Amino acid sequence: MSWWSTWRAKYEHVVEEYGTAAIVTYIVLRLCALVGFYVAITQGFDVGSTAGSAGTVGAAWAASKVTQPLWMGLAVVLTPFAVRFWRRLRPPPPTPAPPPSPTPPPDPTAP
């Protein structure tokens, strides 16, 4: 399973580089897979004996778990694009105002 450890290492590198954005991308892809399989199963997609013993949600979870390498790879590929897209949507942070210049003390010899 060296391919799995390679993808896992790539995903961990993306998480280190992008942080929360990588985790959110992964969770969104996971939920999309879960909901997609749930809808497919409720619409009549036959998953064999899994649906009968575990129920629809369990069968959807099992099917999405089987496809984990696919959406983990998608998370690695899509996270940089998602971050760039998010940064374009957000307005740039305001530039801080320069500190006020200190006023010189009054000159006691001035008339």
C-alpha positions, -999 to 999 in steps of 0.1 A, spaced: 0 0 0 28 24 -7 6 44 -30 -18 51 -1 11 63 22 23 85 -7 -11 102 -11 -15 104 27 19 122 29 9 146 1 -24 153 19 -5 160 52 18 184 33 -12 202 19 -27 205 54 6 219 67 8 244 39 -29 255 37 -42 246 72 -79 250 77 -86 254 40 -73 219 33 -94 204 60 -125 222 49 -120 211 13 -116 175 25 -147 176 46 -168 192 18 -156 166 -6 -164 138 19 -199 152 25 -205 155 -12 -195 119 -17 -217 108 12 -247 127 1 -242 116 -35 -241 80 -26 -271 84 -3 -292 100 -31 -280 73 -55 -290 45 -31 -324 61 -24 -331 64 -61 -325 27 -67 -288 22 -71 -282 -14 -59 -253 -18 -36 -260 -55 -28 -264 -68 7 -249 -37 23 -281 -17 20 -301 -45 36 -279 -50 67 -267 -14 74 -295 8 61 -292 35 35 -269 58 55 -246 30 64 -244 18 28 -237 54 17 -210 57 43 -194 24 32 -195 34 -4 -179 68 3 -153 51 25 -144 29 -4 -138 59 -26 -117 77 0 -85 76 -21 -103 94 -49 -116 123 -28 -84 125 -8 -66 130 -41 -92 156 -52 -86 174 -19 -48 176 -26 -54 189 -61 -83 213 -54 -72 229 -22 -47 254 -38 -74 264 -63 -100 268 -35 -76 290 -15 -69 312 -46 -107 315 -53 -114 324 -16 -87 350 -16 -102 367 -47 -136 368 -31 -124 384 1 -116 421 1 -80 429 9 -74 437 45 -73 474 53 -39 489 55 -30 502 90 -28 539 94 6 553 99 13 562 135 9 599 143 41 618 142 51 631 176 46 668 180 77 687 190 75 704 224 69 741 223 100 763 220 103 783 253 124 810 235 98 817 208 80 850 212 
